[in-house]
Every structure is written in structure tokens, then in C-alpha cells.
Amino acid sequence: MKFTISLLHAKPMPSALAIVLCAALYGVQAGAAEHVIQAQSTKFSPLVLYAEPGDTIRWKNMVGHDAQSMEGMIPEGAEHFHIPLGENGGVTLEQEGVYVYKCNPHFSLGMAGSIVLGDSSNMDEVEKNAKGMAKRVVIKTKLSLKNRAAAEQQ
């Protein structure tokens, strides 16, 4: 059976329906957001970023910096990522949990950050694997999670 679509005789459709159809045709996730992390001297801003599965995280102002996920500090089964030195880039994350990343050239100066994607169910594992400067990011991530939970209860 063969189907053809003629745009010459097509009737206008409501815009919401058109958006849903386009999203389905092109594989766009409805509700997916884009977040930006800025490299600033020897820190990432924000230090802790909250996002949802399917969201895209972009790193900008990366002259002299890279961003690399840290071994043992991302959810089990999640793919590691690396934004190359000097390049603005991004990743779309799907697996919920805490992701800790670093700037290789400036890690000894504490340049690292975290992404909390959905829940923080792997926080204990991340904390167990944190060594050296990574412990600082884990402590700040835990404090941020605690403050966020307290704010949500009010």
C-alpha cells in the first residue's frame, strides 16, 4: 500500500498538533531543555547544575579549558563525556544521577563541577569514589542538594 501526502490540498492544522507531529517525526523530546555552564577563570558556573533526563548541557567560554566526566563519579551504565580543550560543546544526558566532571588543565586548582540529572540516587557511590579535589565538588553538591530539599519543603 502506498501513501502520498499532497501539500496543495492540505488543510491548516492547529499549531499544537503541528508541533507534536514535528517532534515525533524528527525525534525531538518534548520538554527537553538546554542548560549552559560557563568556564570562568578556574571555575565552572554554576558549580552544581540541575537538569532532567534528555536535557542538553552546553559548556561555553572554553578557551584553555575542557570538561571531562570523572571515572567512578557518574551513574553506573552512563556514558563518559569529554568536551575537548578549547572547544565549546555539549552533551545530552539520559541516565539519572550525579555526574562529576573536571577541567583537566585546572583540576589541581579545583576546577570541577557536577550535574544532578533527575535524582541523586548514586550520590553515595560518587562520594565513595571522590579523591583529592573531587571531594570539594562532592561536598558542595551534597550541600546544594540539602539546601534544595529544604527549600522545596517550605
Secondary structure, DSSP 8 states (H G I E B T S, - for coil): ------SSS-----HHHHHHHHHHHHT--TT--EEEEEEETTEEESSEEEE-TT-EEEEE--TT--EEE-TTSS-TT----EE-TT--EEEE--S-EEEEEE-GGGGGGT-EEEEEES--TTHHHHHHH--THHHHHHHHHHHHHHHHHHHHH-
